[in-house]
Amino acid sequence: MTEGTSPKLDQSRPNSARMWNYWVGGKDYYPVDQEVGDKIIEVFPNILDVARHSRAFLGRAVRHLAGEAGIRQFLDVGTGLPTHDNTHEVAQRIAPESRIVYVDNDPLVLVHAQALLTSSPQGRCAYIDADVRDPAKILAGAAETLDLGRPVALMMLGIMGNVTDDEEAYRIVRHLLNALAPGSYLALNDGTSVVHGSARDDAIEISNDEGGEPYVSRTPEQIARFFDGLELLDPGVVPTSRWRPENTPFGVPDAVDAFCGLARKP
C-alpha cells in the first residue's frame, strides 16, 4: 500500500481477525463479524476460551523469549488486530531495545497497526502488509528491520489453519525457519477438534459457509510436525491453556481446542 492511500475495508463479509477481536472483548469489528461470531458461539461456546487462552499463551511465550531466552527480535506473522499485551508491549517491557515486525494482510489490521503498534524509543516496530503464503515477501520485508543473521522469534499464532493444504502449510513454516539464524525460535499454535469434536467442526463450517476465510483444524500430531527438526521446550505440544499456565488457586486449566508449542532452532 502506498503512503496516503486508505485500504479498502470490506464490511460485507466476516473476517477472522475481526471475529477474534470480538471474542476477546475488543471493539474493532463490524456487525457481520459479531453476527457470525455469535452463531459460532452458539454451537461452540468454548471458542471464547480458545481465544482467551491463545492470547495468554502469546504473553507467556514472549516473556520467556525476551527474558530467559534473551531474544531481541520478533517476527509476528498473522498479527491480528491490536488488543492488550501485544508482542512488542510484552517484549519491550522486559527488553526495551527489542525489535518487532508484524505481518498481516487485513486492511483493518493495517490501519490499526500503523496507529497503535508503536515502539519504545530504544526499539523498533514495523508492519508488513503480506500474506502468509508469500514467505519470500515476508522475509524481504522483515530484513529491513531485523538482522536475520541473529536469532529471531517467529510467532505464528492461529494463522496456519487458514492454509488448508497440509504440505503447503509445512513448506511455508520451513521456508521461514530456514532463513533464520541458529538459536531462533518458533512459537506456533492452531486449532484442533480433539477436545470438543463436532462442536468445533460445526463452528468451522459456519464460518466457511458465511464467507469467512477457509480454515482447517489439525490434530495435535499434525501441529507437532511444524516443529520437526527443532528442540521443543517443555511441556511440548499441548493445549494452549496448559503451556506453562500461571499458578492459580483453581488448579490446572481445562484443555481447549488449540494446541501450541515453543521450540528452538539448533
N, C-alpha and C positions, 0 to 999 in steps of 0.2 A: 504494500500500500504506500503511495506517495504521500509526502508530508502535505497536510492541509486537506486531504481527501477523507471524507467520512465514509466508513464502511457501511455497506448495505445490511440492515438488520431485518431478518425475516421473522415477522411476528405471527405468521400463519401456521408454522409447524413447530412441534415441540423440539427442544434441544436438550441434550443430556447434561451439559454444563449448567444450564438454567434450572432444570428439574433438580439437579443435585443441590444447587443453591437453595431452592425451595425446601428440600428435605432437611438441610442442616440449619434452617431457620434464617436464611438470608432474605434479602428483599429485591434481588436483581433477577426477576423473571417476568414473563408475560402471562396473561390469562390462559393461553393454551398450555403453557408449561404446568401451571397449577392444576388445570383440568385433567391433563393426562397423568400428572403426578399423583393426584387424588385417586384416579382409577387404579393406579399401581398400588397405592397404599391399601386400597380396599381388598385386593386379592393377596397382597404381600406386605402386611404391616411391618414386618421386620426390615423392610428397606430403610426405615428410619434408623434402626440400629446399625445396619451396614454402613450408612452414610456417616453416622456419628463415630463409629469405631475406626472407619477408614481414615477419617480426618485426624483422630487421635494417634493412629499409627504413624502418620506423617510427622507429627510433632516428636514422638519418641524416637523415630529413626533419625531425624535431623539432629536432635540433641545428642544422640550417640555419635553421629558422624562428625559434627562440629566440635564435640567435646573429646571423648576418649579416642576417636579415630583421627582427630586432627585435620579433617578435611576442610578446605577453604574455598572449594569451587563446586558449584551445584548446577546441574543441567536438568531442569524440571520439565518433562515432556507431557503434555496434556494437562496444563496448569489448572484449567477450570477458572471459575470466577473467584476473585479475591474474597476471602472471608476473614476469619480471625486466625492468627498464628500461621501466616503463610510461610513458605520455605525460607525466604530471606529474613523474615522477622525472627524466626526461631534461631537460625544460624547466626545472625548478626548480634543477637543478644549475648551469645557465647563468644563469638569472634567477629567484631565489627568490620574487620577487613575482608570478610567473605564476599565472594562474587557469585552472583546467581543469574542464570539465563533461563527465562521462562519461554515455553513453546506452546502455542495453541493455534487453531485455525478458525475459531469462532469470532465473528466481528465484535460481539458484545464483550467478550473476554478481552479483546484487543483494546477497546475503548477504556475499560476499567483498569486494565493492567498499566496502560500508559499514565493514568491518573493516580493510581493508588500504590503501585508496586515500586516505591521509591526507596533507594538505598540509604544506608548510613553514609556519612561523609567519607569514612575510611574505605568503604567497599564500593560495590557497583552492582546495579541491576540492569538487565537488558531483556528485551522481548523480541521473539522471532515469530512472525506470522507464517506458520508452516504446518503441513500435515504430517502426522506420524509416519505415513507411508513414504515419505521423502527424506530418509535419514541423511542423504548426502547434503541436502539443503540445510538440514538442522545442524550438521557438523560444521559446515562452512560458516553459518551464521554464529554458532557458538564460539568458533575460533577467533572472532573479532573481540570477544570479551574474556574468554577463558584461555589459559595456557594448556592445551591438550597434551603437552609433554609432561604435565604434572597431574597427580591424581584428581579425579573428578567423581562426584557422586551423581550417578544417573538415576533420576527419580521417575518412575513410570507407574503412577498410581491410578488405577481404574481406567486405563486407556487401552490396553491391548485387547480387551473384549470387543472393541469396535473394529478390530482387524479380524474378520471372521474366518479367514483361511489360516489354519494352524501353521503350516510351513512358512507362509509369508510373515506371520507374527514372529516366529522364531528367527527368521532371517533379519528382520528389522532390528531386533534387540541385539543380535550377534554383530550386525554391521556397526551399530553404535558403540558397542563394547570394544570391538576390535580397534577402534580409533582412539581409545582411551589408554592412558598410561597404566602400567602395573601399579597396584595399590589403589586403583579406583574401586568404586563400589556400585552395585546395582540394588536399589530398593524398588520392589515391584509388588503390587497387589492387584487382584482382579476377582471377578465374581465367579461363584460356583453355584451348584444346585444340589449339594450333598447334604445340607443341613435341613432345608425346608422343602426340597424336592419340587413337586409340581407347582407350588405357590410361586417359587422364583421363576420357573419356566413360564407360568401364566403371565407374570409381570413383564418378562421379555417380549412375549407375544403381543401384549397390549401396546408396548412402546413401538415395536416394529409395525404393527397394524395402523397405528396413529400417525405414521410418517416420521418417527424418530430415527436416529442413526441406527443402522443394523448393529446388533450386539449378539454375542455368543458367550455362554458361560462355559467354563472349562473345569475339569476335575482337578483336585489338588495335585495329582501326579502330573497332569499337563502343565500346571503352573510351575511346579518344581523344575520342569525341563528348561524353563527360561534361565535357570541358574547353573546349567551344565557347564563344567569346567571352572566354576568359581568356588570359593571357600565360603560355605554357608555359615553364618553366625548362629549360635543358639538363640532360640529353640528350633531353628529350621523353618520349614514351610508350614505355617499353622494359621488358624483363623486370625484375622486382624485383631480381634478382641483379646487374643491370648498371646500376642507377641509382646513379651516383657510388660505386662499390664501394671499400671500403678497399684500400689498397695492400698486397699480399702477394707473397711470392716465387713464387706459383703462377700468376700471370697472371690474365687476365680470367675470372671465374666462368662456368660453363656457364649457358645460358639455362634458365629454369624456366617452367612453365605458370601464371604470374601476371604480369600487366603492370601498370605503375604510372606515375604522373606527379605532378608538383607544379606548380601554376600560380597566378598572381596575378590577382586581380580588379582591372581598371583603374579 
